[in-house]
Amino acid sequence: MADREFDLFVIGAGSGGVRAARFSAAHGARVAVAEDRYLGGTCVNVGCVPKKLFVYASHFRDEMEDATSGFGWSVGPSSFDWPTLRDNKTREIERLNGIYEGLLRDAGVQHIEGRATIQDPHTVVVEGKSYSAENILVATGGWPTVPEIPGAELAVTSNEMFYLDELPRKAIIVGGGYIAVEFACIFQGLGVDVTELYRGPLFLRGFDDDVRSHLAEQIRGRGIDLRFDTNVTAIEKLDNGIRASLTDGSTLDADLILFATGRHPNAENLGLEEVGVEFGKGGAIVVDEYSRTNVPSIWAIGDVTDRINLTPVALHEGVCVSETLFNNNPRAPEYEYVPAAVFSQPPVGTVGLTEGEAKDKFGAIDVYRSTFRALKHTLTDGKERTLMKLIVDRASDRVVGLHMVGPEAGEIIQGFAVAMKAGATKADFDATIGVHPTSAEEFVTMRTPVGG
Ligand SMILES: Cc1cc2nc3c(=O)[nH]c(=O)nc-3n(C[C@H](O)[C@H](O)[C@H](O)COP(=O)(O)OP(=O)(O)OC[C@H]3O[C@@H](n4cnc5c(N)ncnc54)[C@H](O)[C@@H]3O)c2cc1C
C-alpha cells in the first residue's frame, strides 16, 4: 500500500463521504476527501438541516393561533420576515461548514477543494493534479431531476428554495415525494397560498396507504390545494408572475413553481464509465453488499447508489466501508427497520413494513389502527387528527410495521425503531406501561385488531 499516496480517496464531503473519511482515518488509514461545492453535502447545506429550521419557522403561526383560540393568551400583531429567517439559517449553515472542516482536520483527513474525476482505478484528478490511492470511494450524492417541459427553466428546485430573494405570495409545488410535501407545508405555514400537484393518484408512494390518505386529508384541511392525477405541461412568464399549464387543460398562476420531482444519482462525468464501473437503474452506481463496485478498488455509498436515500443510511454505509477496509471487520449495511420521518404538518413517522408489504411477506398479519384528536386540540378549533398504526406478523407476533401521522411523529418513532430492531413482539408492546397523557401511549394500548 505504501507506494500510493492515500489508502482511501473519498470523492464528495457529504454525509457519507465525511463519515467514511473520518472513521477510516481513525483506523489509521491515510485519507483525502475532495469536495467541489460545500462541506457537509446536501443534508447540511440544502437538505435536512436548513429544511428542519424552516419547518420550525412554519409552526409558529399555528402555535399563536392555538394560544389565542383556546389557551387564553392574547398575542399582539405578528408578521413574518423571510429575509431574517433565510439569513439566520445561512449563518447557521456556514457555522456547520466550519465544524465539518474542523472534524476533517482533527481526524487527520486531507481536504482537497475542487471537482474530482477518476482517471484510472487508483488515480483521482482534482484541478489538474493527480492523486494516487489504494481505494477510491464515490460519495457524490444526488441532484434534483427537472422535467423536460417548455419553460422548465422558470421553475426552481429544492436547491434554490433555501436562498429565495422573496417569499412568494402564491406557490405551486410539483411532486409527490416527501420533499414536495414538506415544502408545501413549510410555505403554507409561513402564509403562502400553496397548490401541490402530483401526477399519480395519491402522493408519498412507498409509505403505508393509510398514512398517505390520512396525511392528504390533514393537509387539505390546513388549506393546501392538493391535486392528484395532475401535472404541469408547460410554464410561461407573465408580467407579474408565472403561469403553469396543467394536464387537465386549465392554467394556474403563481409567483413561484417548485419542481420537487425526484432526484437522480450524481454520477455523470466522473470518469466512472471509462474505468468500467457498472451502472444500474436510473444511473445509480451498482455495488455489492459491502458497497464495492465491479472495479475492486472503487467503492460507492449514499445517494449515488440509490439504496435508501437518507442521511443516517449514508452515514451507516460510510462506517461499514471503513470497517470493511481498515478495521479487518467486513460489514454489510443493514436496511431492515430503517425509521424515517416526513416533516409535514402534521408530521409522519414510520418504521418497518407497510400493510401491503407485510401481507405479501407474511400472509397472516394483524393490523391495529387508531385515529383521534390529540389532547392539545381539544381546547382549540383544531380539526387535526392523529393516526397510529401497528402491523403484526401473526405467526411470530413480531411488530413488523409502525406508522404515525401526528405531532412529534419523528421523535416518537425513533424509540420504537430500537424496540422493533431488537425484535419486539406485540406481547412486549402490551406489557409496556404507557406514558400518560401522551399520543405515543396509544402504541402500547391498542388491543383490538381492525383487520389483517
Ligand atoms: C430538500 C431535502 C431534504 C432532505 N431531508 C432529509 C431528512 O430530513 N432526513 C434525511 O435523512 N435525509 C434527508 N435528505 C436526503 C439527504 O440529504 C441525503 O440522503 C444525504 O445527503 C446523502 O448523503 P451523500 O453522502 O450520499 O451525498 P451528499 O450529502 O449529497 O454529498 C455529496 C457531496 O459530493 C460533492 N460532489 C459531487 N460530485 C463531486 C465531485 N466530482 N468532486 C468533488 N465533490 C463532489 C457534492 O458537492 C456534495 O457535497 C434530504 C434531501 C433534500 C434534497
The ligand as an ORCA input file, in Angstrom:
! r2SCAN-3c Opt
* xyz 0 1
  C     -34.588     19.082      0.420
  C     -34.020     17.812      1.020
  C     -34.400     17.428      2.276
  C     -33.880     16.284      2.852
  N     -34.290     15.939      4.105
  C     -33.790     14.827      4.688
  C     -34.162     14.479      6.008
  O     -34.964     15.175      6.648
  N     -33.625     13.378      6.565
  C     -32.733     12.588      5.890
  O     -32.265     11.596      6.440
  N     -32.363     12.882      4.607
  C     -32.878     13.988      4.013
  N     -32.483     14.308      2.733
  C     -31.589     13.377      1.997
  C     -30.133     13.555      2.421
  O     -29.762     14.914      2.257
  C     -29.254     12.652      1.565
  O     -29.717     11.335      1.640
  C     -27.792     12.695      2.020
  O     -27.293     13.997      1.997
  C     -26.955     11.779      1.123
  O     -25.622     11.845      1.512
  P     -24.475     11.516      0.458
  O     -23.208     11.421      1.240
  O     -24.856     10.371     -0.397
  O     -24.431     12.767     -0.533
  P     -24.451     14.337     -0.308
  O     -24.731     14.697      1.083
  O     -25.306     14.867     -1.382
  O     -22.939     14.753     -0.593
  C     -22.345     14.629     -1.845
  C     -21.221     15.641     -1.935
  O     -20.384     15.335     -3.042
  C     -19.983     16.544     -3.644
  N     -19.541     16.218     -5.015
  C     -20.315     15.741     -6.021
  N     -19.558     15.490     -7.103
  C     -18.280     15.815     -6.765
  C     -17.032     15.766     -7.466
  N     -16.958     15.298     -8.706
  N     -15.922     16.198     -6.824
  C     -15.985     16.660     -5.550
  N     -17.126     16.715     -4.838
  C     -18.266     16.288     -5.442
  C     -21.220     17.409     -3.565
  O     -20.905     18.787     -3.711
  C     -21.738     17.059     -2.171
  O     -21.215     17.920     -1.186
  C     -32.959     15.474      2.127
  C     -32.566     15.862      0.839
  C     -33.081     17.017      0.291
  C     -32.642     17.414     -1.083
*
